[in-house]
Amino acid sequence: MKRGKGARMARLILNGKSAQLSAVREAVFARRAAGDRLDVRVTWEQGDAARMAEQAGRDGVDRVIAGGGDGTVNEVVNGLMALPREQRPILGILPLGSANDLATSLRLPLACAPALQAALHLPARPVDVPCLDDWHFLNMATAGIGAEITASTPKPLKRLLGGGAYSLIGAFKAWHVRHYPGRLRWQDGERRVEVCLLAIGNGRQSGGGHALTPEARMDDGLLDVLLLHDVGSPTHWRAMRHELETRPSRGTYVDTFRADWLAFEADEALPLTLDGEPAWRRGFRVSVEPAALSLAVGTACPLLSRPA
């Protein structure tokens, strides 16, 4: 049952690895002292955040705050999407990860105290939620080399170097670029491709700050797609980098377009990441549920195109 006016309750779902951080504890105590009604649930293992988010909606909590990295946000989103639309609480973000790609793109505060205050008090805006088969994501799905980099970056290195860890591992991977052949389909076309990198953006950046879909919007009902294909020897990389900067709709190495759905049937299993979480698939289909969640963001958020 929803609580009455004046009795709004928020629930922080906190990644267990961050539970003992003094900055987090101090931020929670400060918000309670300021009068915010905030309870805390701490995760122990994978899947806890999704279960806790779903339960928060069933408990009538008004606002759920995902405290952790992009993977924690992803779990919370999947928990909220398991609820009927009318039961989904507002989602706030307390960024505590190594990359925090989504929070950075949204221009949310990254320091604990202001980030928690923002998560509790920023106005809510409706945002789209894409879904790859049965797995929802809020920021970006990548396939190919981007997913290889994310999956192969050791967690201690992520914590030590932050987003720069992904670039470091990527520099080594670049000398062994692999292609994944298959058939790509979307509402406006179909073609055979050799995928080096496929980025499907609702947000703009992934892998610790790489702006793969810089024109993406989270409220337009569309996926922003970057396809990097047919990359040959290092002698071609200068031309490829130029196309990545100019972003042609159909180039020699780079294609960019928008779609309301996208499917890829690969000749072999290829690596994927959804909001930084790794997986392997032989084929997949991505669609969008428009305005599926209410997200706590500022009125000048660059990922939103519609006025408040």
C-alpha positions in Angstrom: 0.0 0.0 0.0 1.3 3.5 -0.9 1.9 5.8 2.0 0.0 9.1 2.3 1.3 12.5 1.5 4.0 13.9 3.7 5.3 10.4 4.6 7.5 9.6 1.6 9.9 6.8 2.2 13.1 6.0 0.3 15.1 2.8 0.3 18.9 2.6 -0.5 19.9 -0.7 -2.0 23.6 -0.7 -1.3 26.2 -3.0 -2.9 27.8 -5.0 0.0 31.3 -4.0 -1.1 30.4 -0.4 -0.3 28.6 -0.9 3.0 31.5 -0.1 5.2 32.7 3.0 3.4 32.8 5.8 5.9 31.6 8.4 3.3 28.5 6.3 2.6 27.6 5.9 6.3 28.2 9.6 6.9 26.0 10.6 4.0 23.2 8.3 5.2 23.3 9.7 8.7 23.4 13.3 7.4 20.3 12.7 5.3 18.4 11.2 8.2 19.4 14.1 10.4 18.1 16.4 7.7 14.7 14.7 8.0 14.8 12.3 5.1 13.1 8.9 5.7 15.7 6.5 4.4 16.2 2.8 5.1 19.1 0.7 3.8 19.3 -2.8 2.4 22.7 -4.3 1.8 23.4 -6.9 -0.9 25.3 -10.1 -0.2 25.3 -11.9 -3.5 24.3 -11.5 -7.1 20.6 -11.1 -7.6 20.0 -9.5 -4.2 19.7 -6.0 -5.6 17.0 -7.1 -8.1 15.0 -8.9 -5.4 15.3 -6.0 -3.0 14.2 -3.5 -5.7 11.1 -5.5 -6.6 10.2 -5.9 -2.9 10.6 -2.2 -2.4 7.9 -1.6 -5.0 5.6 -4.1 -3.3 6.3 -2.4 0.0 5.0 0.9 -1.4 8.4 2.6 -1.2 8.3 5.9 -3.1 12.0 6.1 -4.2 14.6 3.4 -4.6 18.3 4.4 -4.7 20.8 2.1 -6.3 24.1 2.5 -4.4 27.0 0.9 -6.3 28.4 0.8 -9.8 26.7 0.4 -13.1 26.1 -3.3 -12.4 24.2 -2.5 -9.3 22.1 0.0 -11.1 21.4 -2.7 -13.7 20.2 -5.2 -11.1 17.9 -2.6 -9.5 16.4 -1.7 -12.9 15.7 -5.3 -13.6 14.0 -5.7 -10.2 11.8 -2.6 -10.9 10.9 -3.7 -14.4 9.5 -7.0 -12.8 6.8 -4.8 -11.2 3.7 -3.5 -12.9 4.3 0.0 -14.2 2.1 1.7 -11.6 4.1 0.0 -8.8 7.6 1.1 -9.9 9.2 3.6 -7.5 11.3 6.5 -8.7 14.9 5.4 -9.3 17.8 7.4 -7.8 21.5 6.7 -8.3 24.3 6.8 -5.7 27.4 6.2 -7.9 30.0 4.1 -6.1 31.6 2.1 -8.9 34.9 2.3 -10.7 33.5 3.8 -13.9 30.1 5.2 -13.1 29.4 5.7 -16.8 25.6 6.3 -16.4 25.9 8.8 -13.5 28.6 10.7 -15.4 26.5 10.9 -18.5 23.5 12.1 -16.5 25.8 14.7 -14.8 24.9 13.5 -11.4 27.2 14.3 -8.5 29.8 11.7 -7.8 30.8 12.5 -4.2 28.7 10.6 -1.7 27.0 13.4 0.3 25.7 15.5 -2.7 25.0 12.3 -4.7 22.7 10.9 -2.0 21.0 14.2 -1.6 20.4 14.4 -5.3 19.1 10.9 -5.5 16.6 11.7 -2.8 15.4 15.1 -4.0 16.0 15.6 -7.7 12.8 15.6 -9.7 11.8 12.4 -11.5 11.7 12.2 -15.3 10.4 9.4 -17.4 13.1 7.4 -19.3 13.1 4.5 -21.8 14.3 1.1 -20.8 15.7 -1.2 -23.5 15.6 -4.9 -23.1 18.0 -7.5 -24.7 15.9 -10.6 -24.9 14.8 -10.8 -21.2 17.5 -8.6 -19.7 16.8 -4.9 -19.2 19.5 -2.2 -19.3 19.5 1.5 -18.8 22.7 2.8 -20.2 24.3 0.6 -23.0 24.7 -2.9 -24.4 28.0 -3.7 -26.3 29.1 -6.7 -28.2 32.5 -7.6 -29.6 35.7 -6.0 -28.5 34.1 -3.6 -26.0 32.5 -6.5 -24.2 35.8 -8.4 -24.3 37.6 -5.4 -22.7 35.0 -5.1 -19.9 34.9 -8.8 -19.2 38.7 -9.2 -19.1 39.5 -6.2 -16.9 40.4 -7.5 -13.5 38.3 -6.1 -10.7 41.3 -5.0 -8.6 42.6 -3.1 -11.6 39.2 -1.4 -12.0 39.3 -0.3 -8.4 42.9 0.9 -8.7 42.6 2.8 -12.0 38.9 3.6 -12.3 37.7 4.0 -15.8 41.3 4.1 -17.1 41.6 0.4 -16.5 39.4 -0.3 -19.5 41.6 1.7 -21.8 44.7 0.0 -20.5 43.3 -3.5 -21.2 41.9 -2.2 -24.5 45.3 -1.2 -25.6 46.5 -4.8 -25.3 43.4 -6.2 -27.0 43.7 -3.8 -29.9 46.5 -5.9 -31.4 44.3 -8.9 -31.6 41.1 -7.5 -33.0 38.5 -10.2 -33.6 35.5 -10.1 -35.8 32.1 -11.8 -35.2 30.3 -12.5 -38.5 26.5 -12.6 -38.5 23.3 -11.0 -39.8 22.1 -7.7 -38.4 18.5 -6.7 -38.7 16.5 -3.6 -37.7 13.2 -2.0 -38.9 14.9 -0.2 -41.8 17.2 -2.9 -43.1 19.1 -6.1 -42.9 22.7 -6.9 -43.8 25.6 -9.3 -43.3 28.3 -7.8 -41.2 31.6 -8.6 -39.5 31.2 -7.1 -36.1 34.2 -5.7 -34.3 32.2 -3.6 -31.9 28.4 -3.1 -31.7 27.2 -0.5 -29.2 23.5 -0.1 -28.5 23.0 3.0 -26.5 20.2 4.4 -24.4 22.9 6.4 -22.6 26.1 7.8 -24.2 29.2 6.3 -22.7 30.6 2.9 -21.7 33.8 1.2 -20.6 35.0 4.0 -18.3 34.2 7.1 -20.3 34.2 6.1 -24.0 31.4 8.1 -25.7 30.2 5.4 -28.1 26.7 6.9 -28.8 27.2 10.6 -28.0 23.9 11.7 -29.5 21.7 9.2 -27.5 18.6 10.3 -25.6 16.9 8.4 -22.9 13.4 9.7 -23.7 13.1 9.4 -27.5 11.9 5.7 -27.7 15.0 4.8 -29.9 18.2 3.0 -29.7 21.4 4.8 -30.8 23.6 2.2 -32.7 27.3 2.3 -33.4 28.6 -0.5 -35.6 32.4 -0.8 -36.1 33.0 -3.5 -38.7 35.6 -4.9 -41.1 38.6 -3.5 -39.3 41.7 -4.7 -41.0 45.4 -4.2 -40.2 46.7 -1.3 -38.0 47.4 0.6 -41.3 43.6 1.1 -41.5 43.2 2.5 -38.0 43.7 6.1 -38.9 40.9 6.1 -41.4 38.8 4.1 -38.9 39.4 6.7 -36.1 38.4 9.5 -38.5 35.1 7.7 -39.1 34.6 7.2 -35.4 35.0 11.0 -35.0 32.8 12.0 -37.9 30.3 9.2 -37.4 28.9 8.5 -40.9 25.6 6.8 -41.4 27.3 4.3 -43.7 31.1 4.3 -43.8 33.9 1.9 -44.7 34.4 0.9 -41.1 31.7 2.7 -39.1 27.9 2.9 -39.4 25.7 4.9 -37.1 21.9 4.9 -37.0 18.8 4.9 -34.8 16.3 2.1 -34.5 13.4 1.1 -32.3 14.5 -2.5 -32.4 17.6 -4.4 -33.4 18.5 -8.1 -33.8 21.8 -9.9 -34.4 22.2 -13.6 -35.4 25.9 -14.5 -35.0 27.7 -17.4 -36.6 29.2 -18.2 -33.2 28.7 -17.0 -29.6 30.0 -13.5 -29.0 30.7 -11.5 -25.7 28.2 -9.0 -24.5 27.9 -6.5 -21.7 24.7 -4.8 -20.5 25.6 -1.8 -18.3 29.0 -3.4 -17.8 27.6 -6.9 -16.8 29.1 -9.7 -19.0 27.3 -12.4 -20.9 27.7 -14.6 -24.1 25.0 -15.0 -26.7 24.7 -16.6 -30.2 21.9 -14.2 -31.1 19.8 -11.6 -29.5 17.0 -9.0 -30.0 16.9 -5.6 -28.4 13.7 -3.5 -28.1 12.7 -0.4 -26.1 9.9 0.2 -23.6 9.3 4.0 -23.8 9.0 6.0 -20.5 9.2 2.8 -18.5 10.9 4.2 -15.4 11.0 7.5 -13.5 14.6 8.5 -13.0 15.8 11.2 -10.6 17.8 13.7 -12.7 18.4 17.4 -13.0 16.3 19.5 -15.4 19.3 20.2 -17.5 20.3 16.6 -18.0 21.8 16.2 -21.5 20.3 12.8 -22.1 16.7 14.1 -22.0 15.2 15.8 -25.0 11.7 16.6 -23.8 11.1 19.5 -21.5 10.3 18.9 -17.9 
